[in-house]
Amino acid sequence: MTDMPERIWASNCIDQQAWSPFDNLVAAAPYVRADLPPKVKPLEWQIYGADSFFAETAWGCYFAQWDDEIGAFFASLELGQHEDPIIIQPQDVETMSEAQAAAQADHTARILAALAQP
């Protein structure tokens, strides 16, 4: 373990004599330590209806909801209005939090799969 900061900001200031830590914050570029695993922001759930929640992402909407036909909760991902939803595994879970956890795991896996490995 190291006590180095997780993130630093590097400025592209050319004039070294006039440099201060607060110069060019708009033009500063973040540097995140390479030895840290990437973090995925958790889904932000909003109420959609009785026993139903949704969370928007850049590629679609996750739903966690109760299904009267199967008598269980499930999670799904809808990518667009004309696409059938993707049912997230495991399906037919016993609680809303399990359905939301399944959606979060799918969301995290999709983001991490798109990142380059060191």
C-alpha positions in Angstrom: 0.0 0.0 0.0 1.2 3.5 -0.7 0.3 6.9 0.7 0.5 8.5 -2.7 -2.6 10.4 -3.8 -5.1 8.6 -6.0 -5.3 11.5 -8.5 -3.1 14.5 -9.4 -3.6 17.3 -11.8 -0.9 18.3 -14.3 -1.0 21.8 -15.9 0.2 22.5 -19.3 1.5 25.9 -18.2 4.6 26.8 -20.3 5.7 29.9 -18.3 7.4 28.2 -15.3 8.2 31.4 -13.5 4.5 32.4 -13.4 3.3 28.9 -12.4 1.1 28.4 -9.4 -0.9 25.3 -8.3 -4.1 27.2 -9.2 -3.2 28.3 -12.7 -4.8 26.7 -15.7 -7.2 24.5 -13.7 -9.5 24.5 -16.8 -6.6 23.3 -19.0 -5.3 20.9 -16.4 -5.3 17.2 -17.2 -6.0 14.6 -14.5 -3.6 11.8 -14.0 -4.9 8.7 -12.1 -2.4 6.3 -10.7 -2.1 3.2 -12.9 -1.9 0.8 -10.0 -5.5 1.5 -8.9 -8.4 -0.5 -10.4 -10.9 1.5 -12.3 -14.0 2.6 -10.4 -17.5 2.4 -11.9 -20.1 4.9 -10.7 -23.1 3.1 -9.2 -26.4 3.3 -10.9 -28.8 6.0 -9.6 -32.2 4.4 -9.1 -35.4 6.3 -9.5 -38.9 5.2 -8.8 -40.8 4.2 -11.9 -43.9 2.8 -10.4 -45.2 0.3 -7.7 -42.4 -2.2 -7.2 -40.4 -0.8 -10.1 -37.3 1.3 -10.4 -35.1 2.6 -13.3 -31.6 3.9 -13.8 -30.5 5.8 -16.9 -27.1 5.1 -18.6 -25.4 6.4 -21.7 -26.6 3.4 -23.7 -30.0 2.7 -22.3 -32.1 2.2 -19.2 -31.9 -0.4 -16.5 -35.1 -1.6 -14.8 -35.6 -3.5 -11.6 -39.1 -4.6 -11.1 -41.7 -7.1 -9.9 -43.3 -9.5 -12.4 -46.7 -10.8 -11.5 -46.6 -13.6 -14.1 -43.5 -15.2 -12.6 -44.0 -14.0 -9.0 -40.5 -12.6 -8.7 -38.3 -9.6 -9.2 -36.0 -9.2 -12.2 -33.7 -6.7 -13.9 -33.6 -5.7 -17.5 -31.7 -3.4 -19.8 -33.6 -1.5 -22.6 -31.3 -0.2 -25.3 -33.9 1.6 -27.3 -37.6 2.0 -28.1 -37.6 -0.6 -30.8 -35.4 -3.2 -29.2 -36.6 -6.1 -26.9 -35.2 -5.7 -23.4 -32.2 -7.7 -22.3 -33.1 -9.8 -19.2 -30.2 -9.6 -16.7 -29.1 -12.9 -15.1 -29.7 -14.1 -12.5 -33.4 -13.6 -13.2 -36.4 -14.3 -11.0 -34.7 -13.1 -7.7 -36.5 -12.8 -4.4 -35.8 -9.1 -3.5 -35.7 -5.7 -5.3 -32.1 -5.2 -4.0 -31.0 -8.5 -5.6 -32.5 -7.3 -8.9 -30.7 -3.9 -8.6 -27.5 -5.7 -7.7 -27.8 -7.9 -10.9 -28.3 -4.7 -12.9 -25.3 -3.0 -11.3 -23.1 -6.1 -12.0 -24.1 -6.0 -15.6 -23.5 -2.2 -15.9 -20.1 -2.6 -14.2 -19.1 -5.5 -16.5 -20.1 -3.6 -19.6 -18.0 -0.6 -18.7 -14.9 -2.6 -17.5 -15.0 -4.7 -20.7 -14.7 -1.5 -22.8 -11.5 -0.3 -20.9 -8.0 -1.2 -22.1 -6.1 -3.5 -19.9 -2.7 -2.3 -18.7 
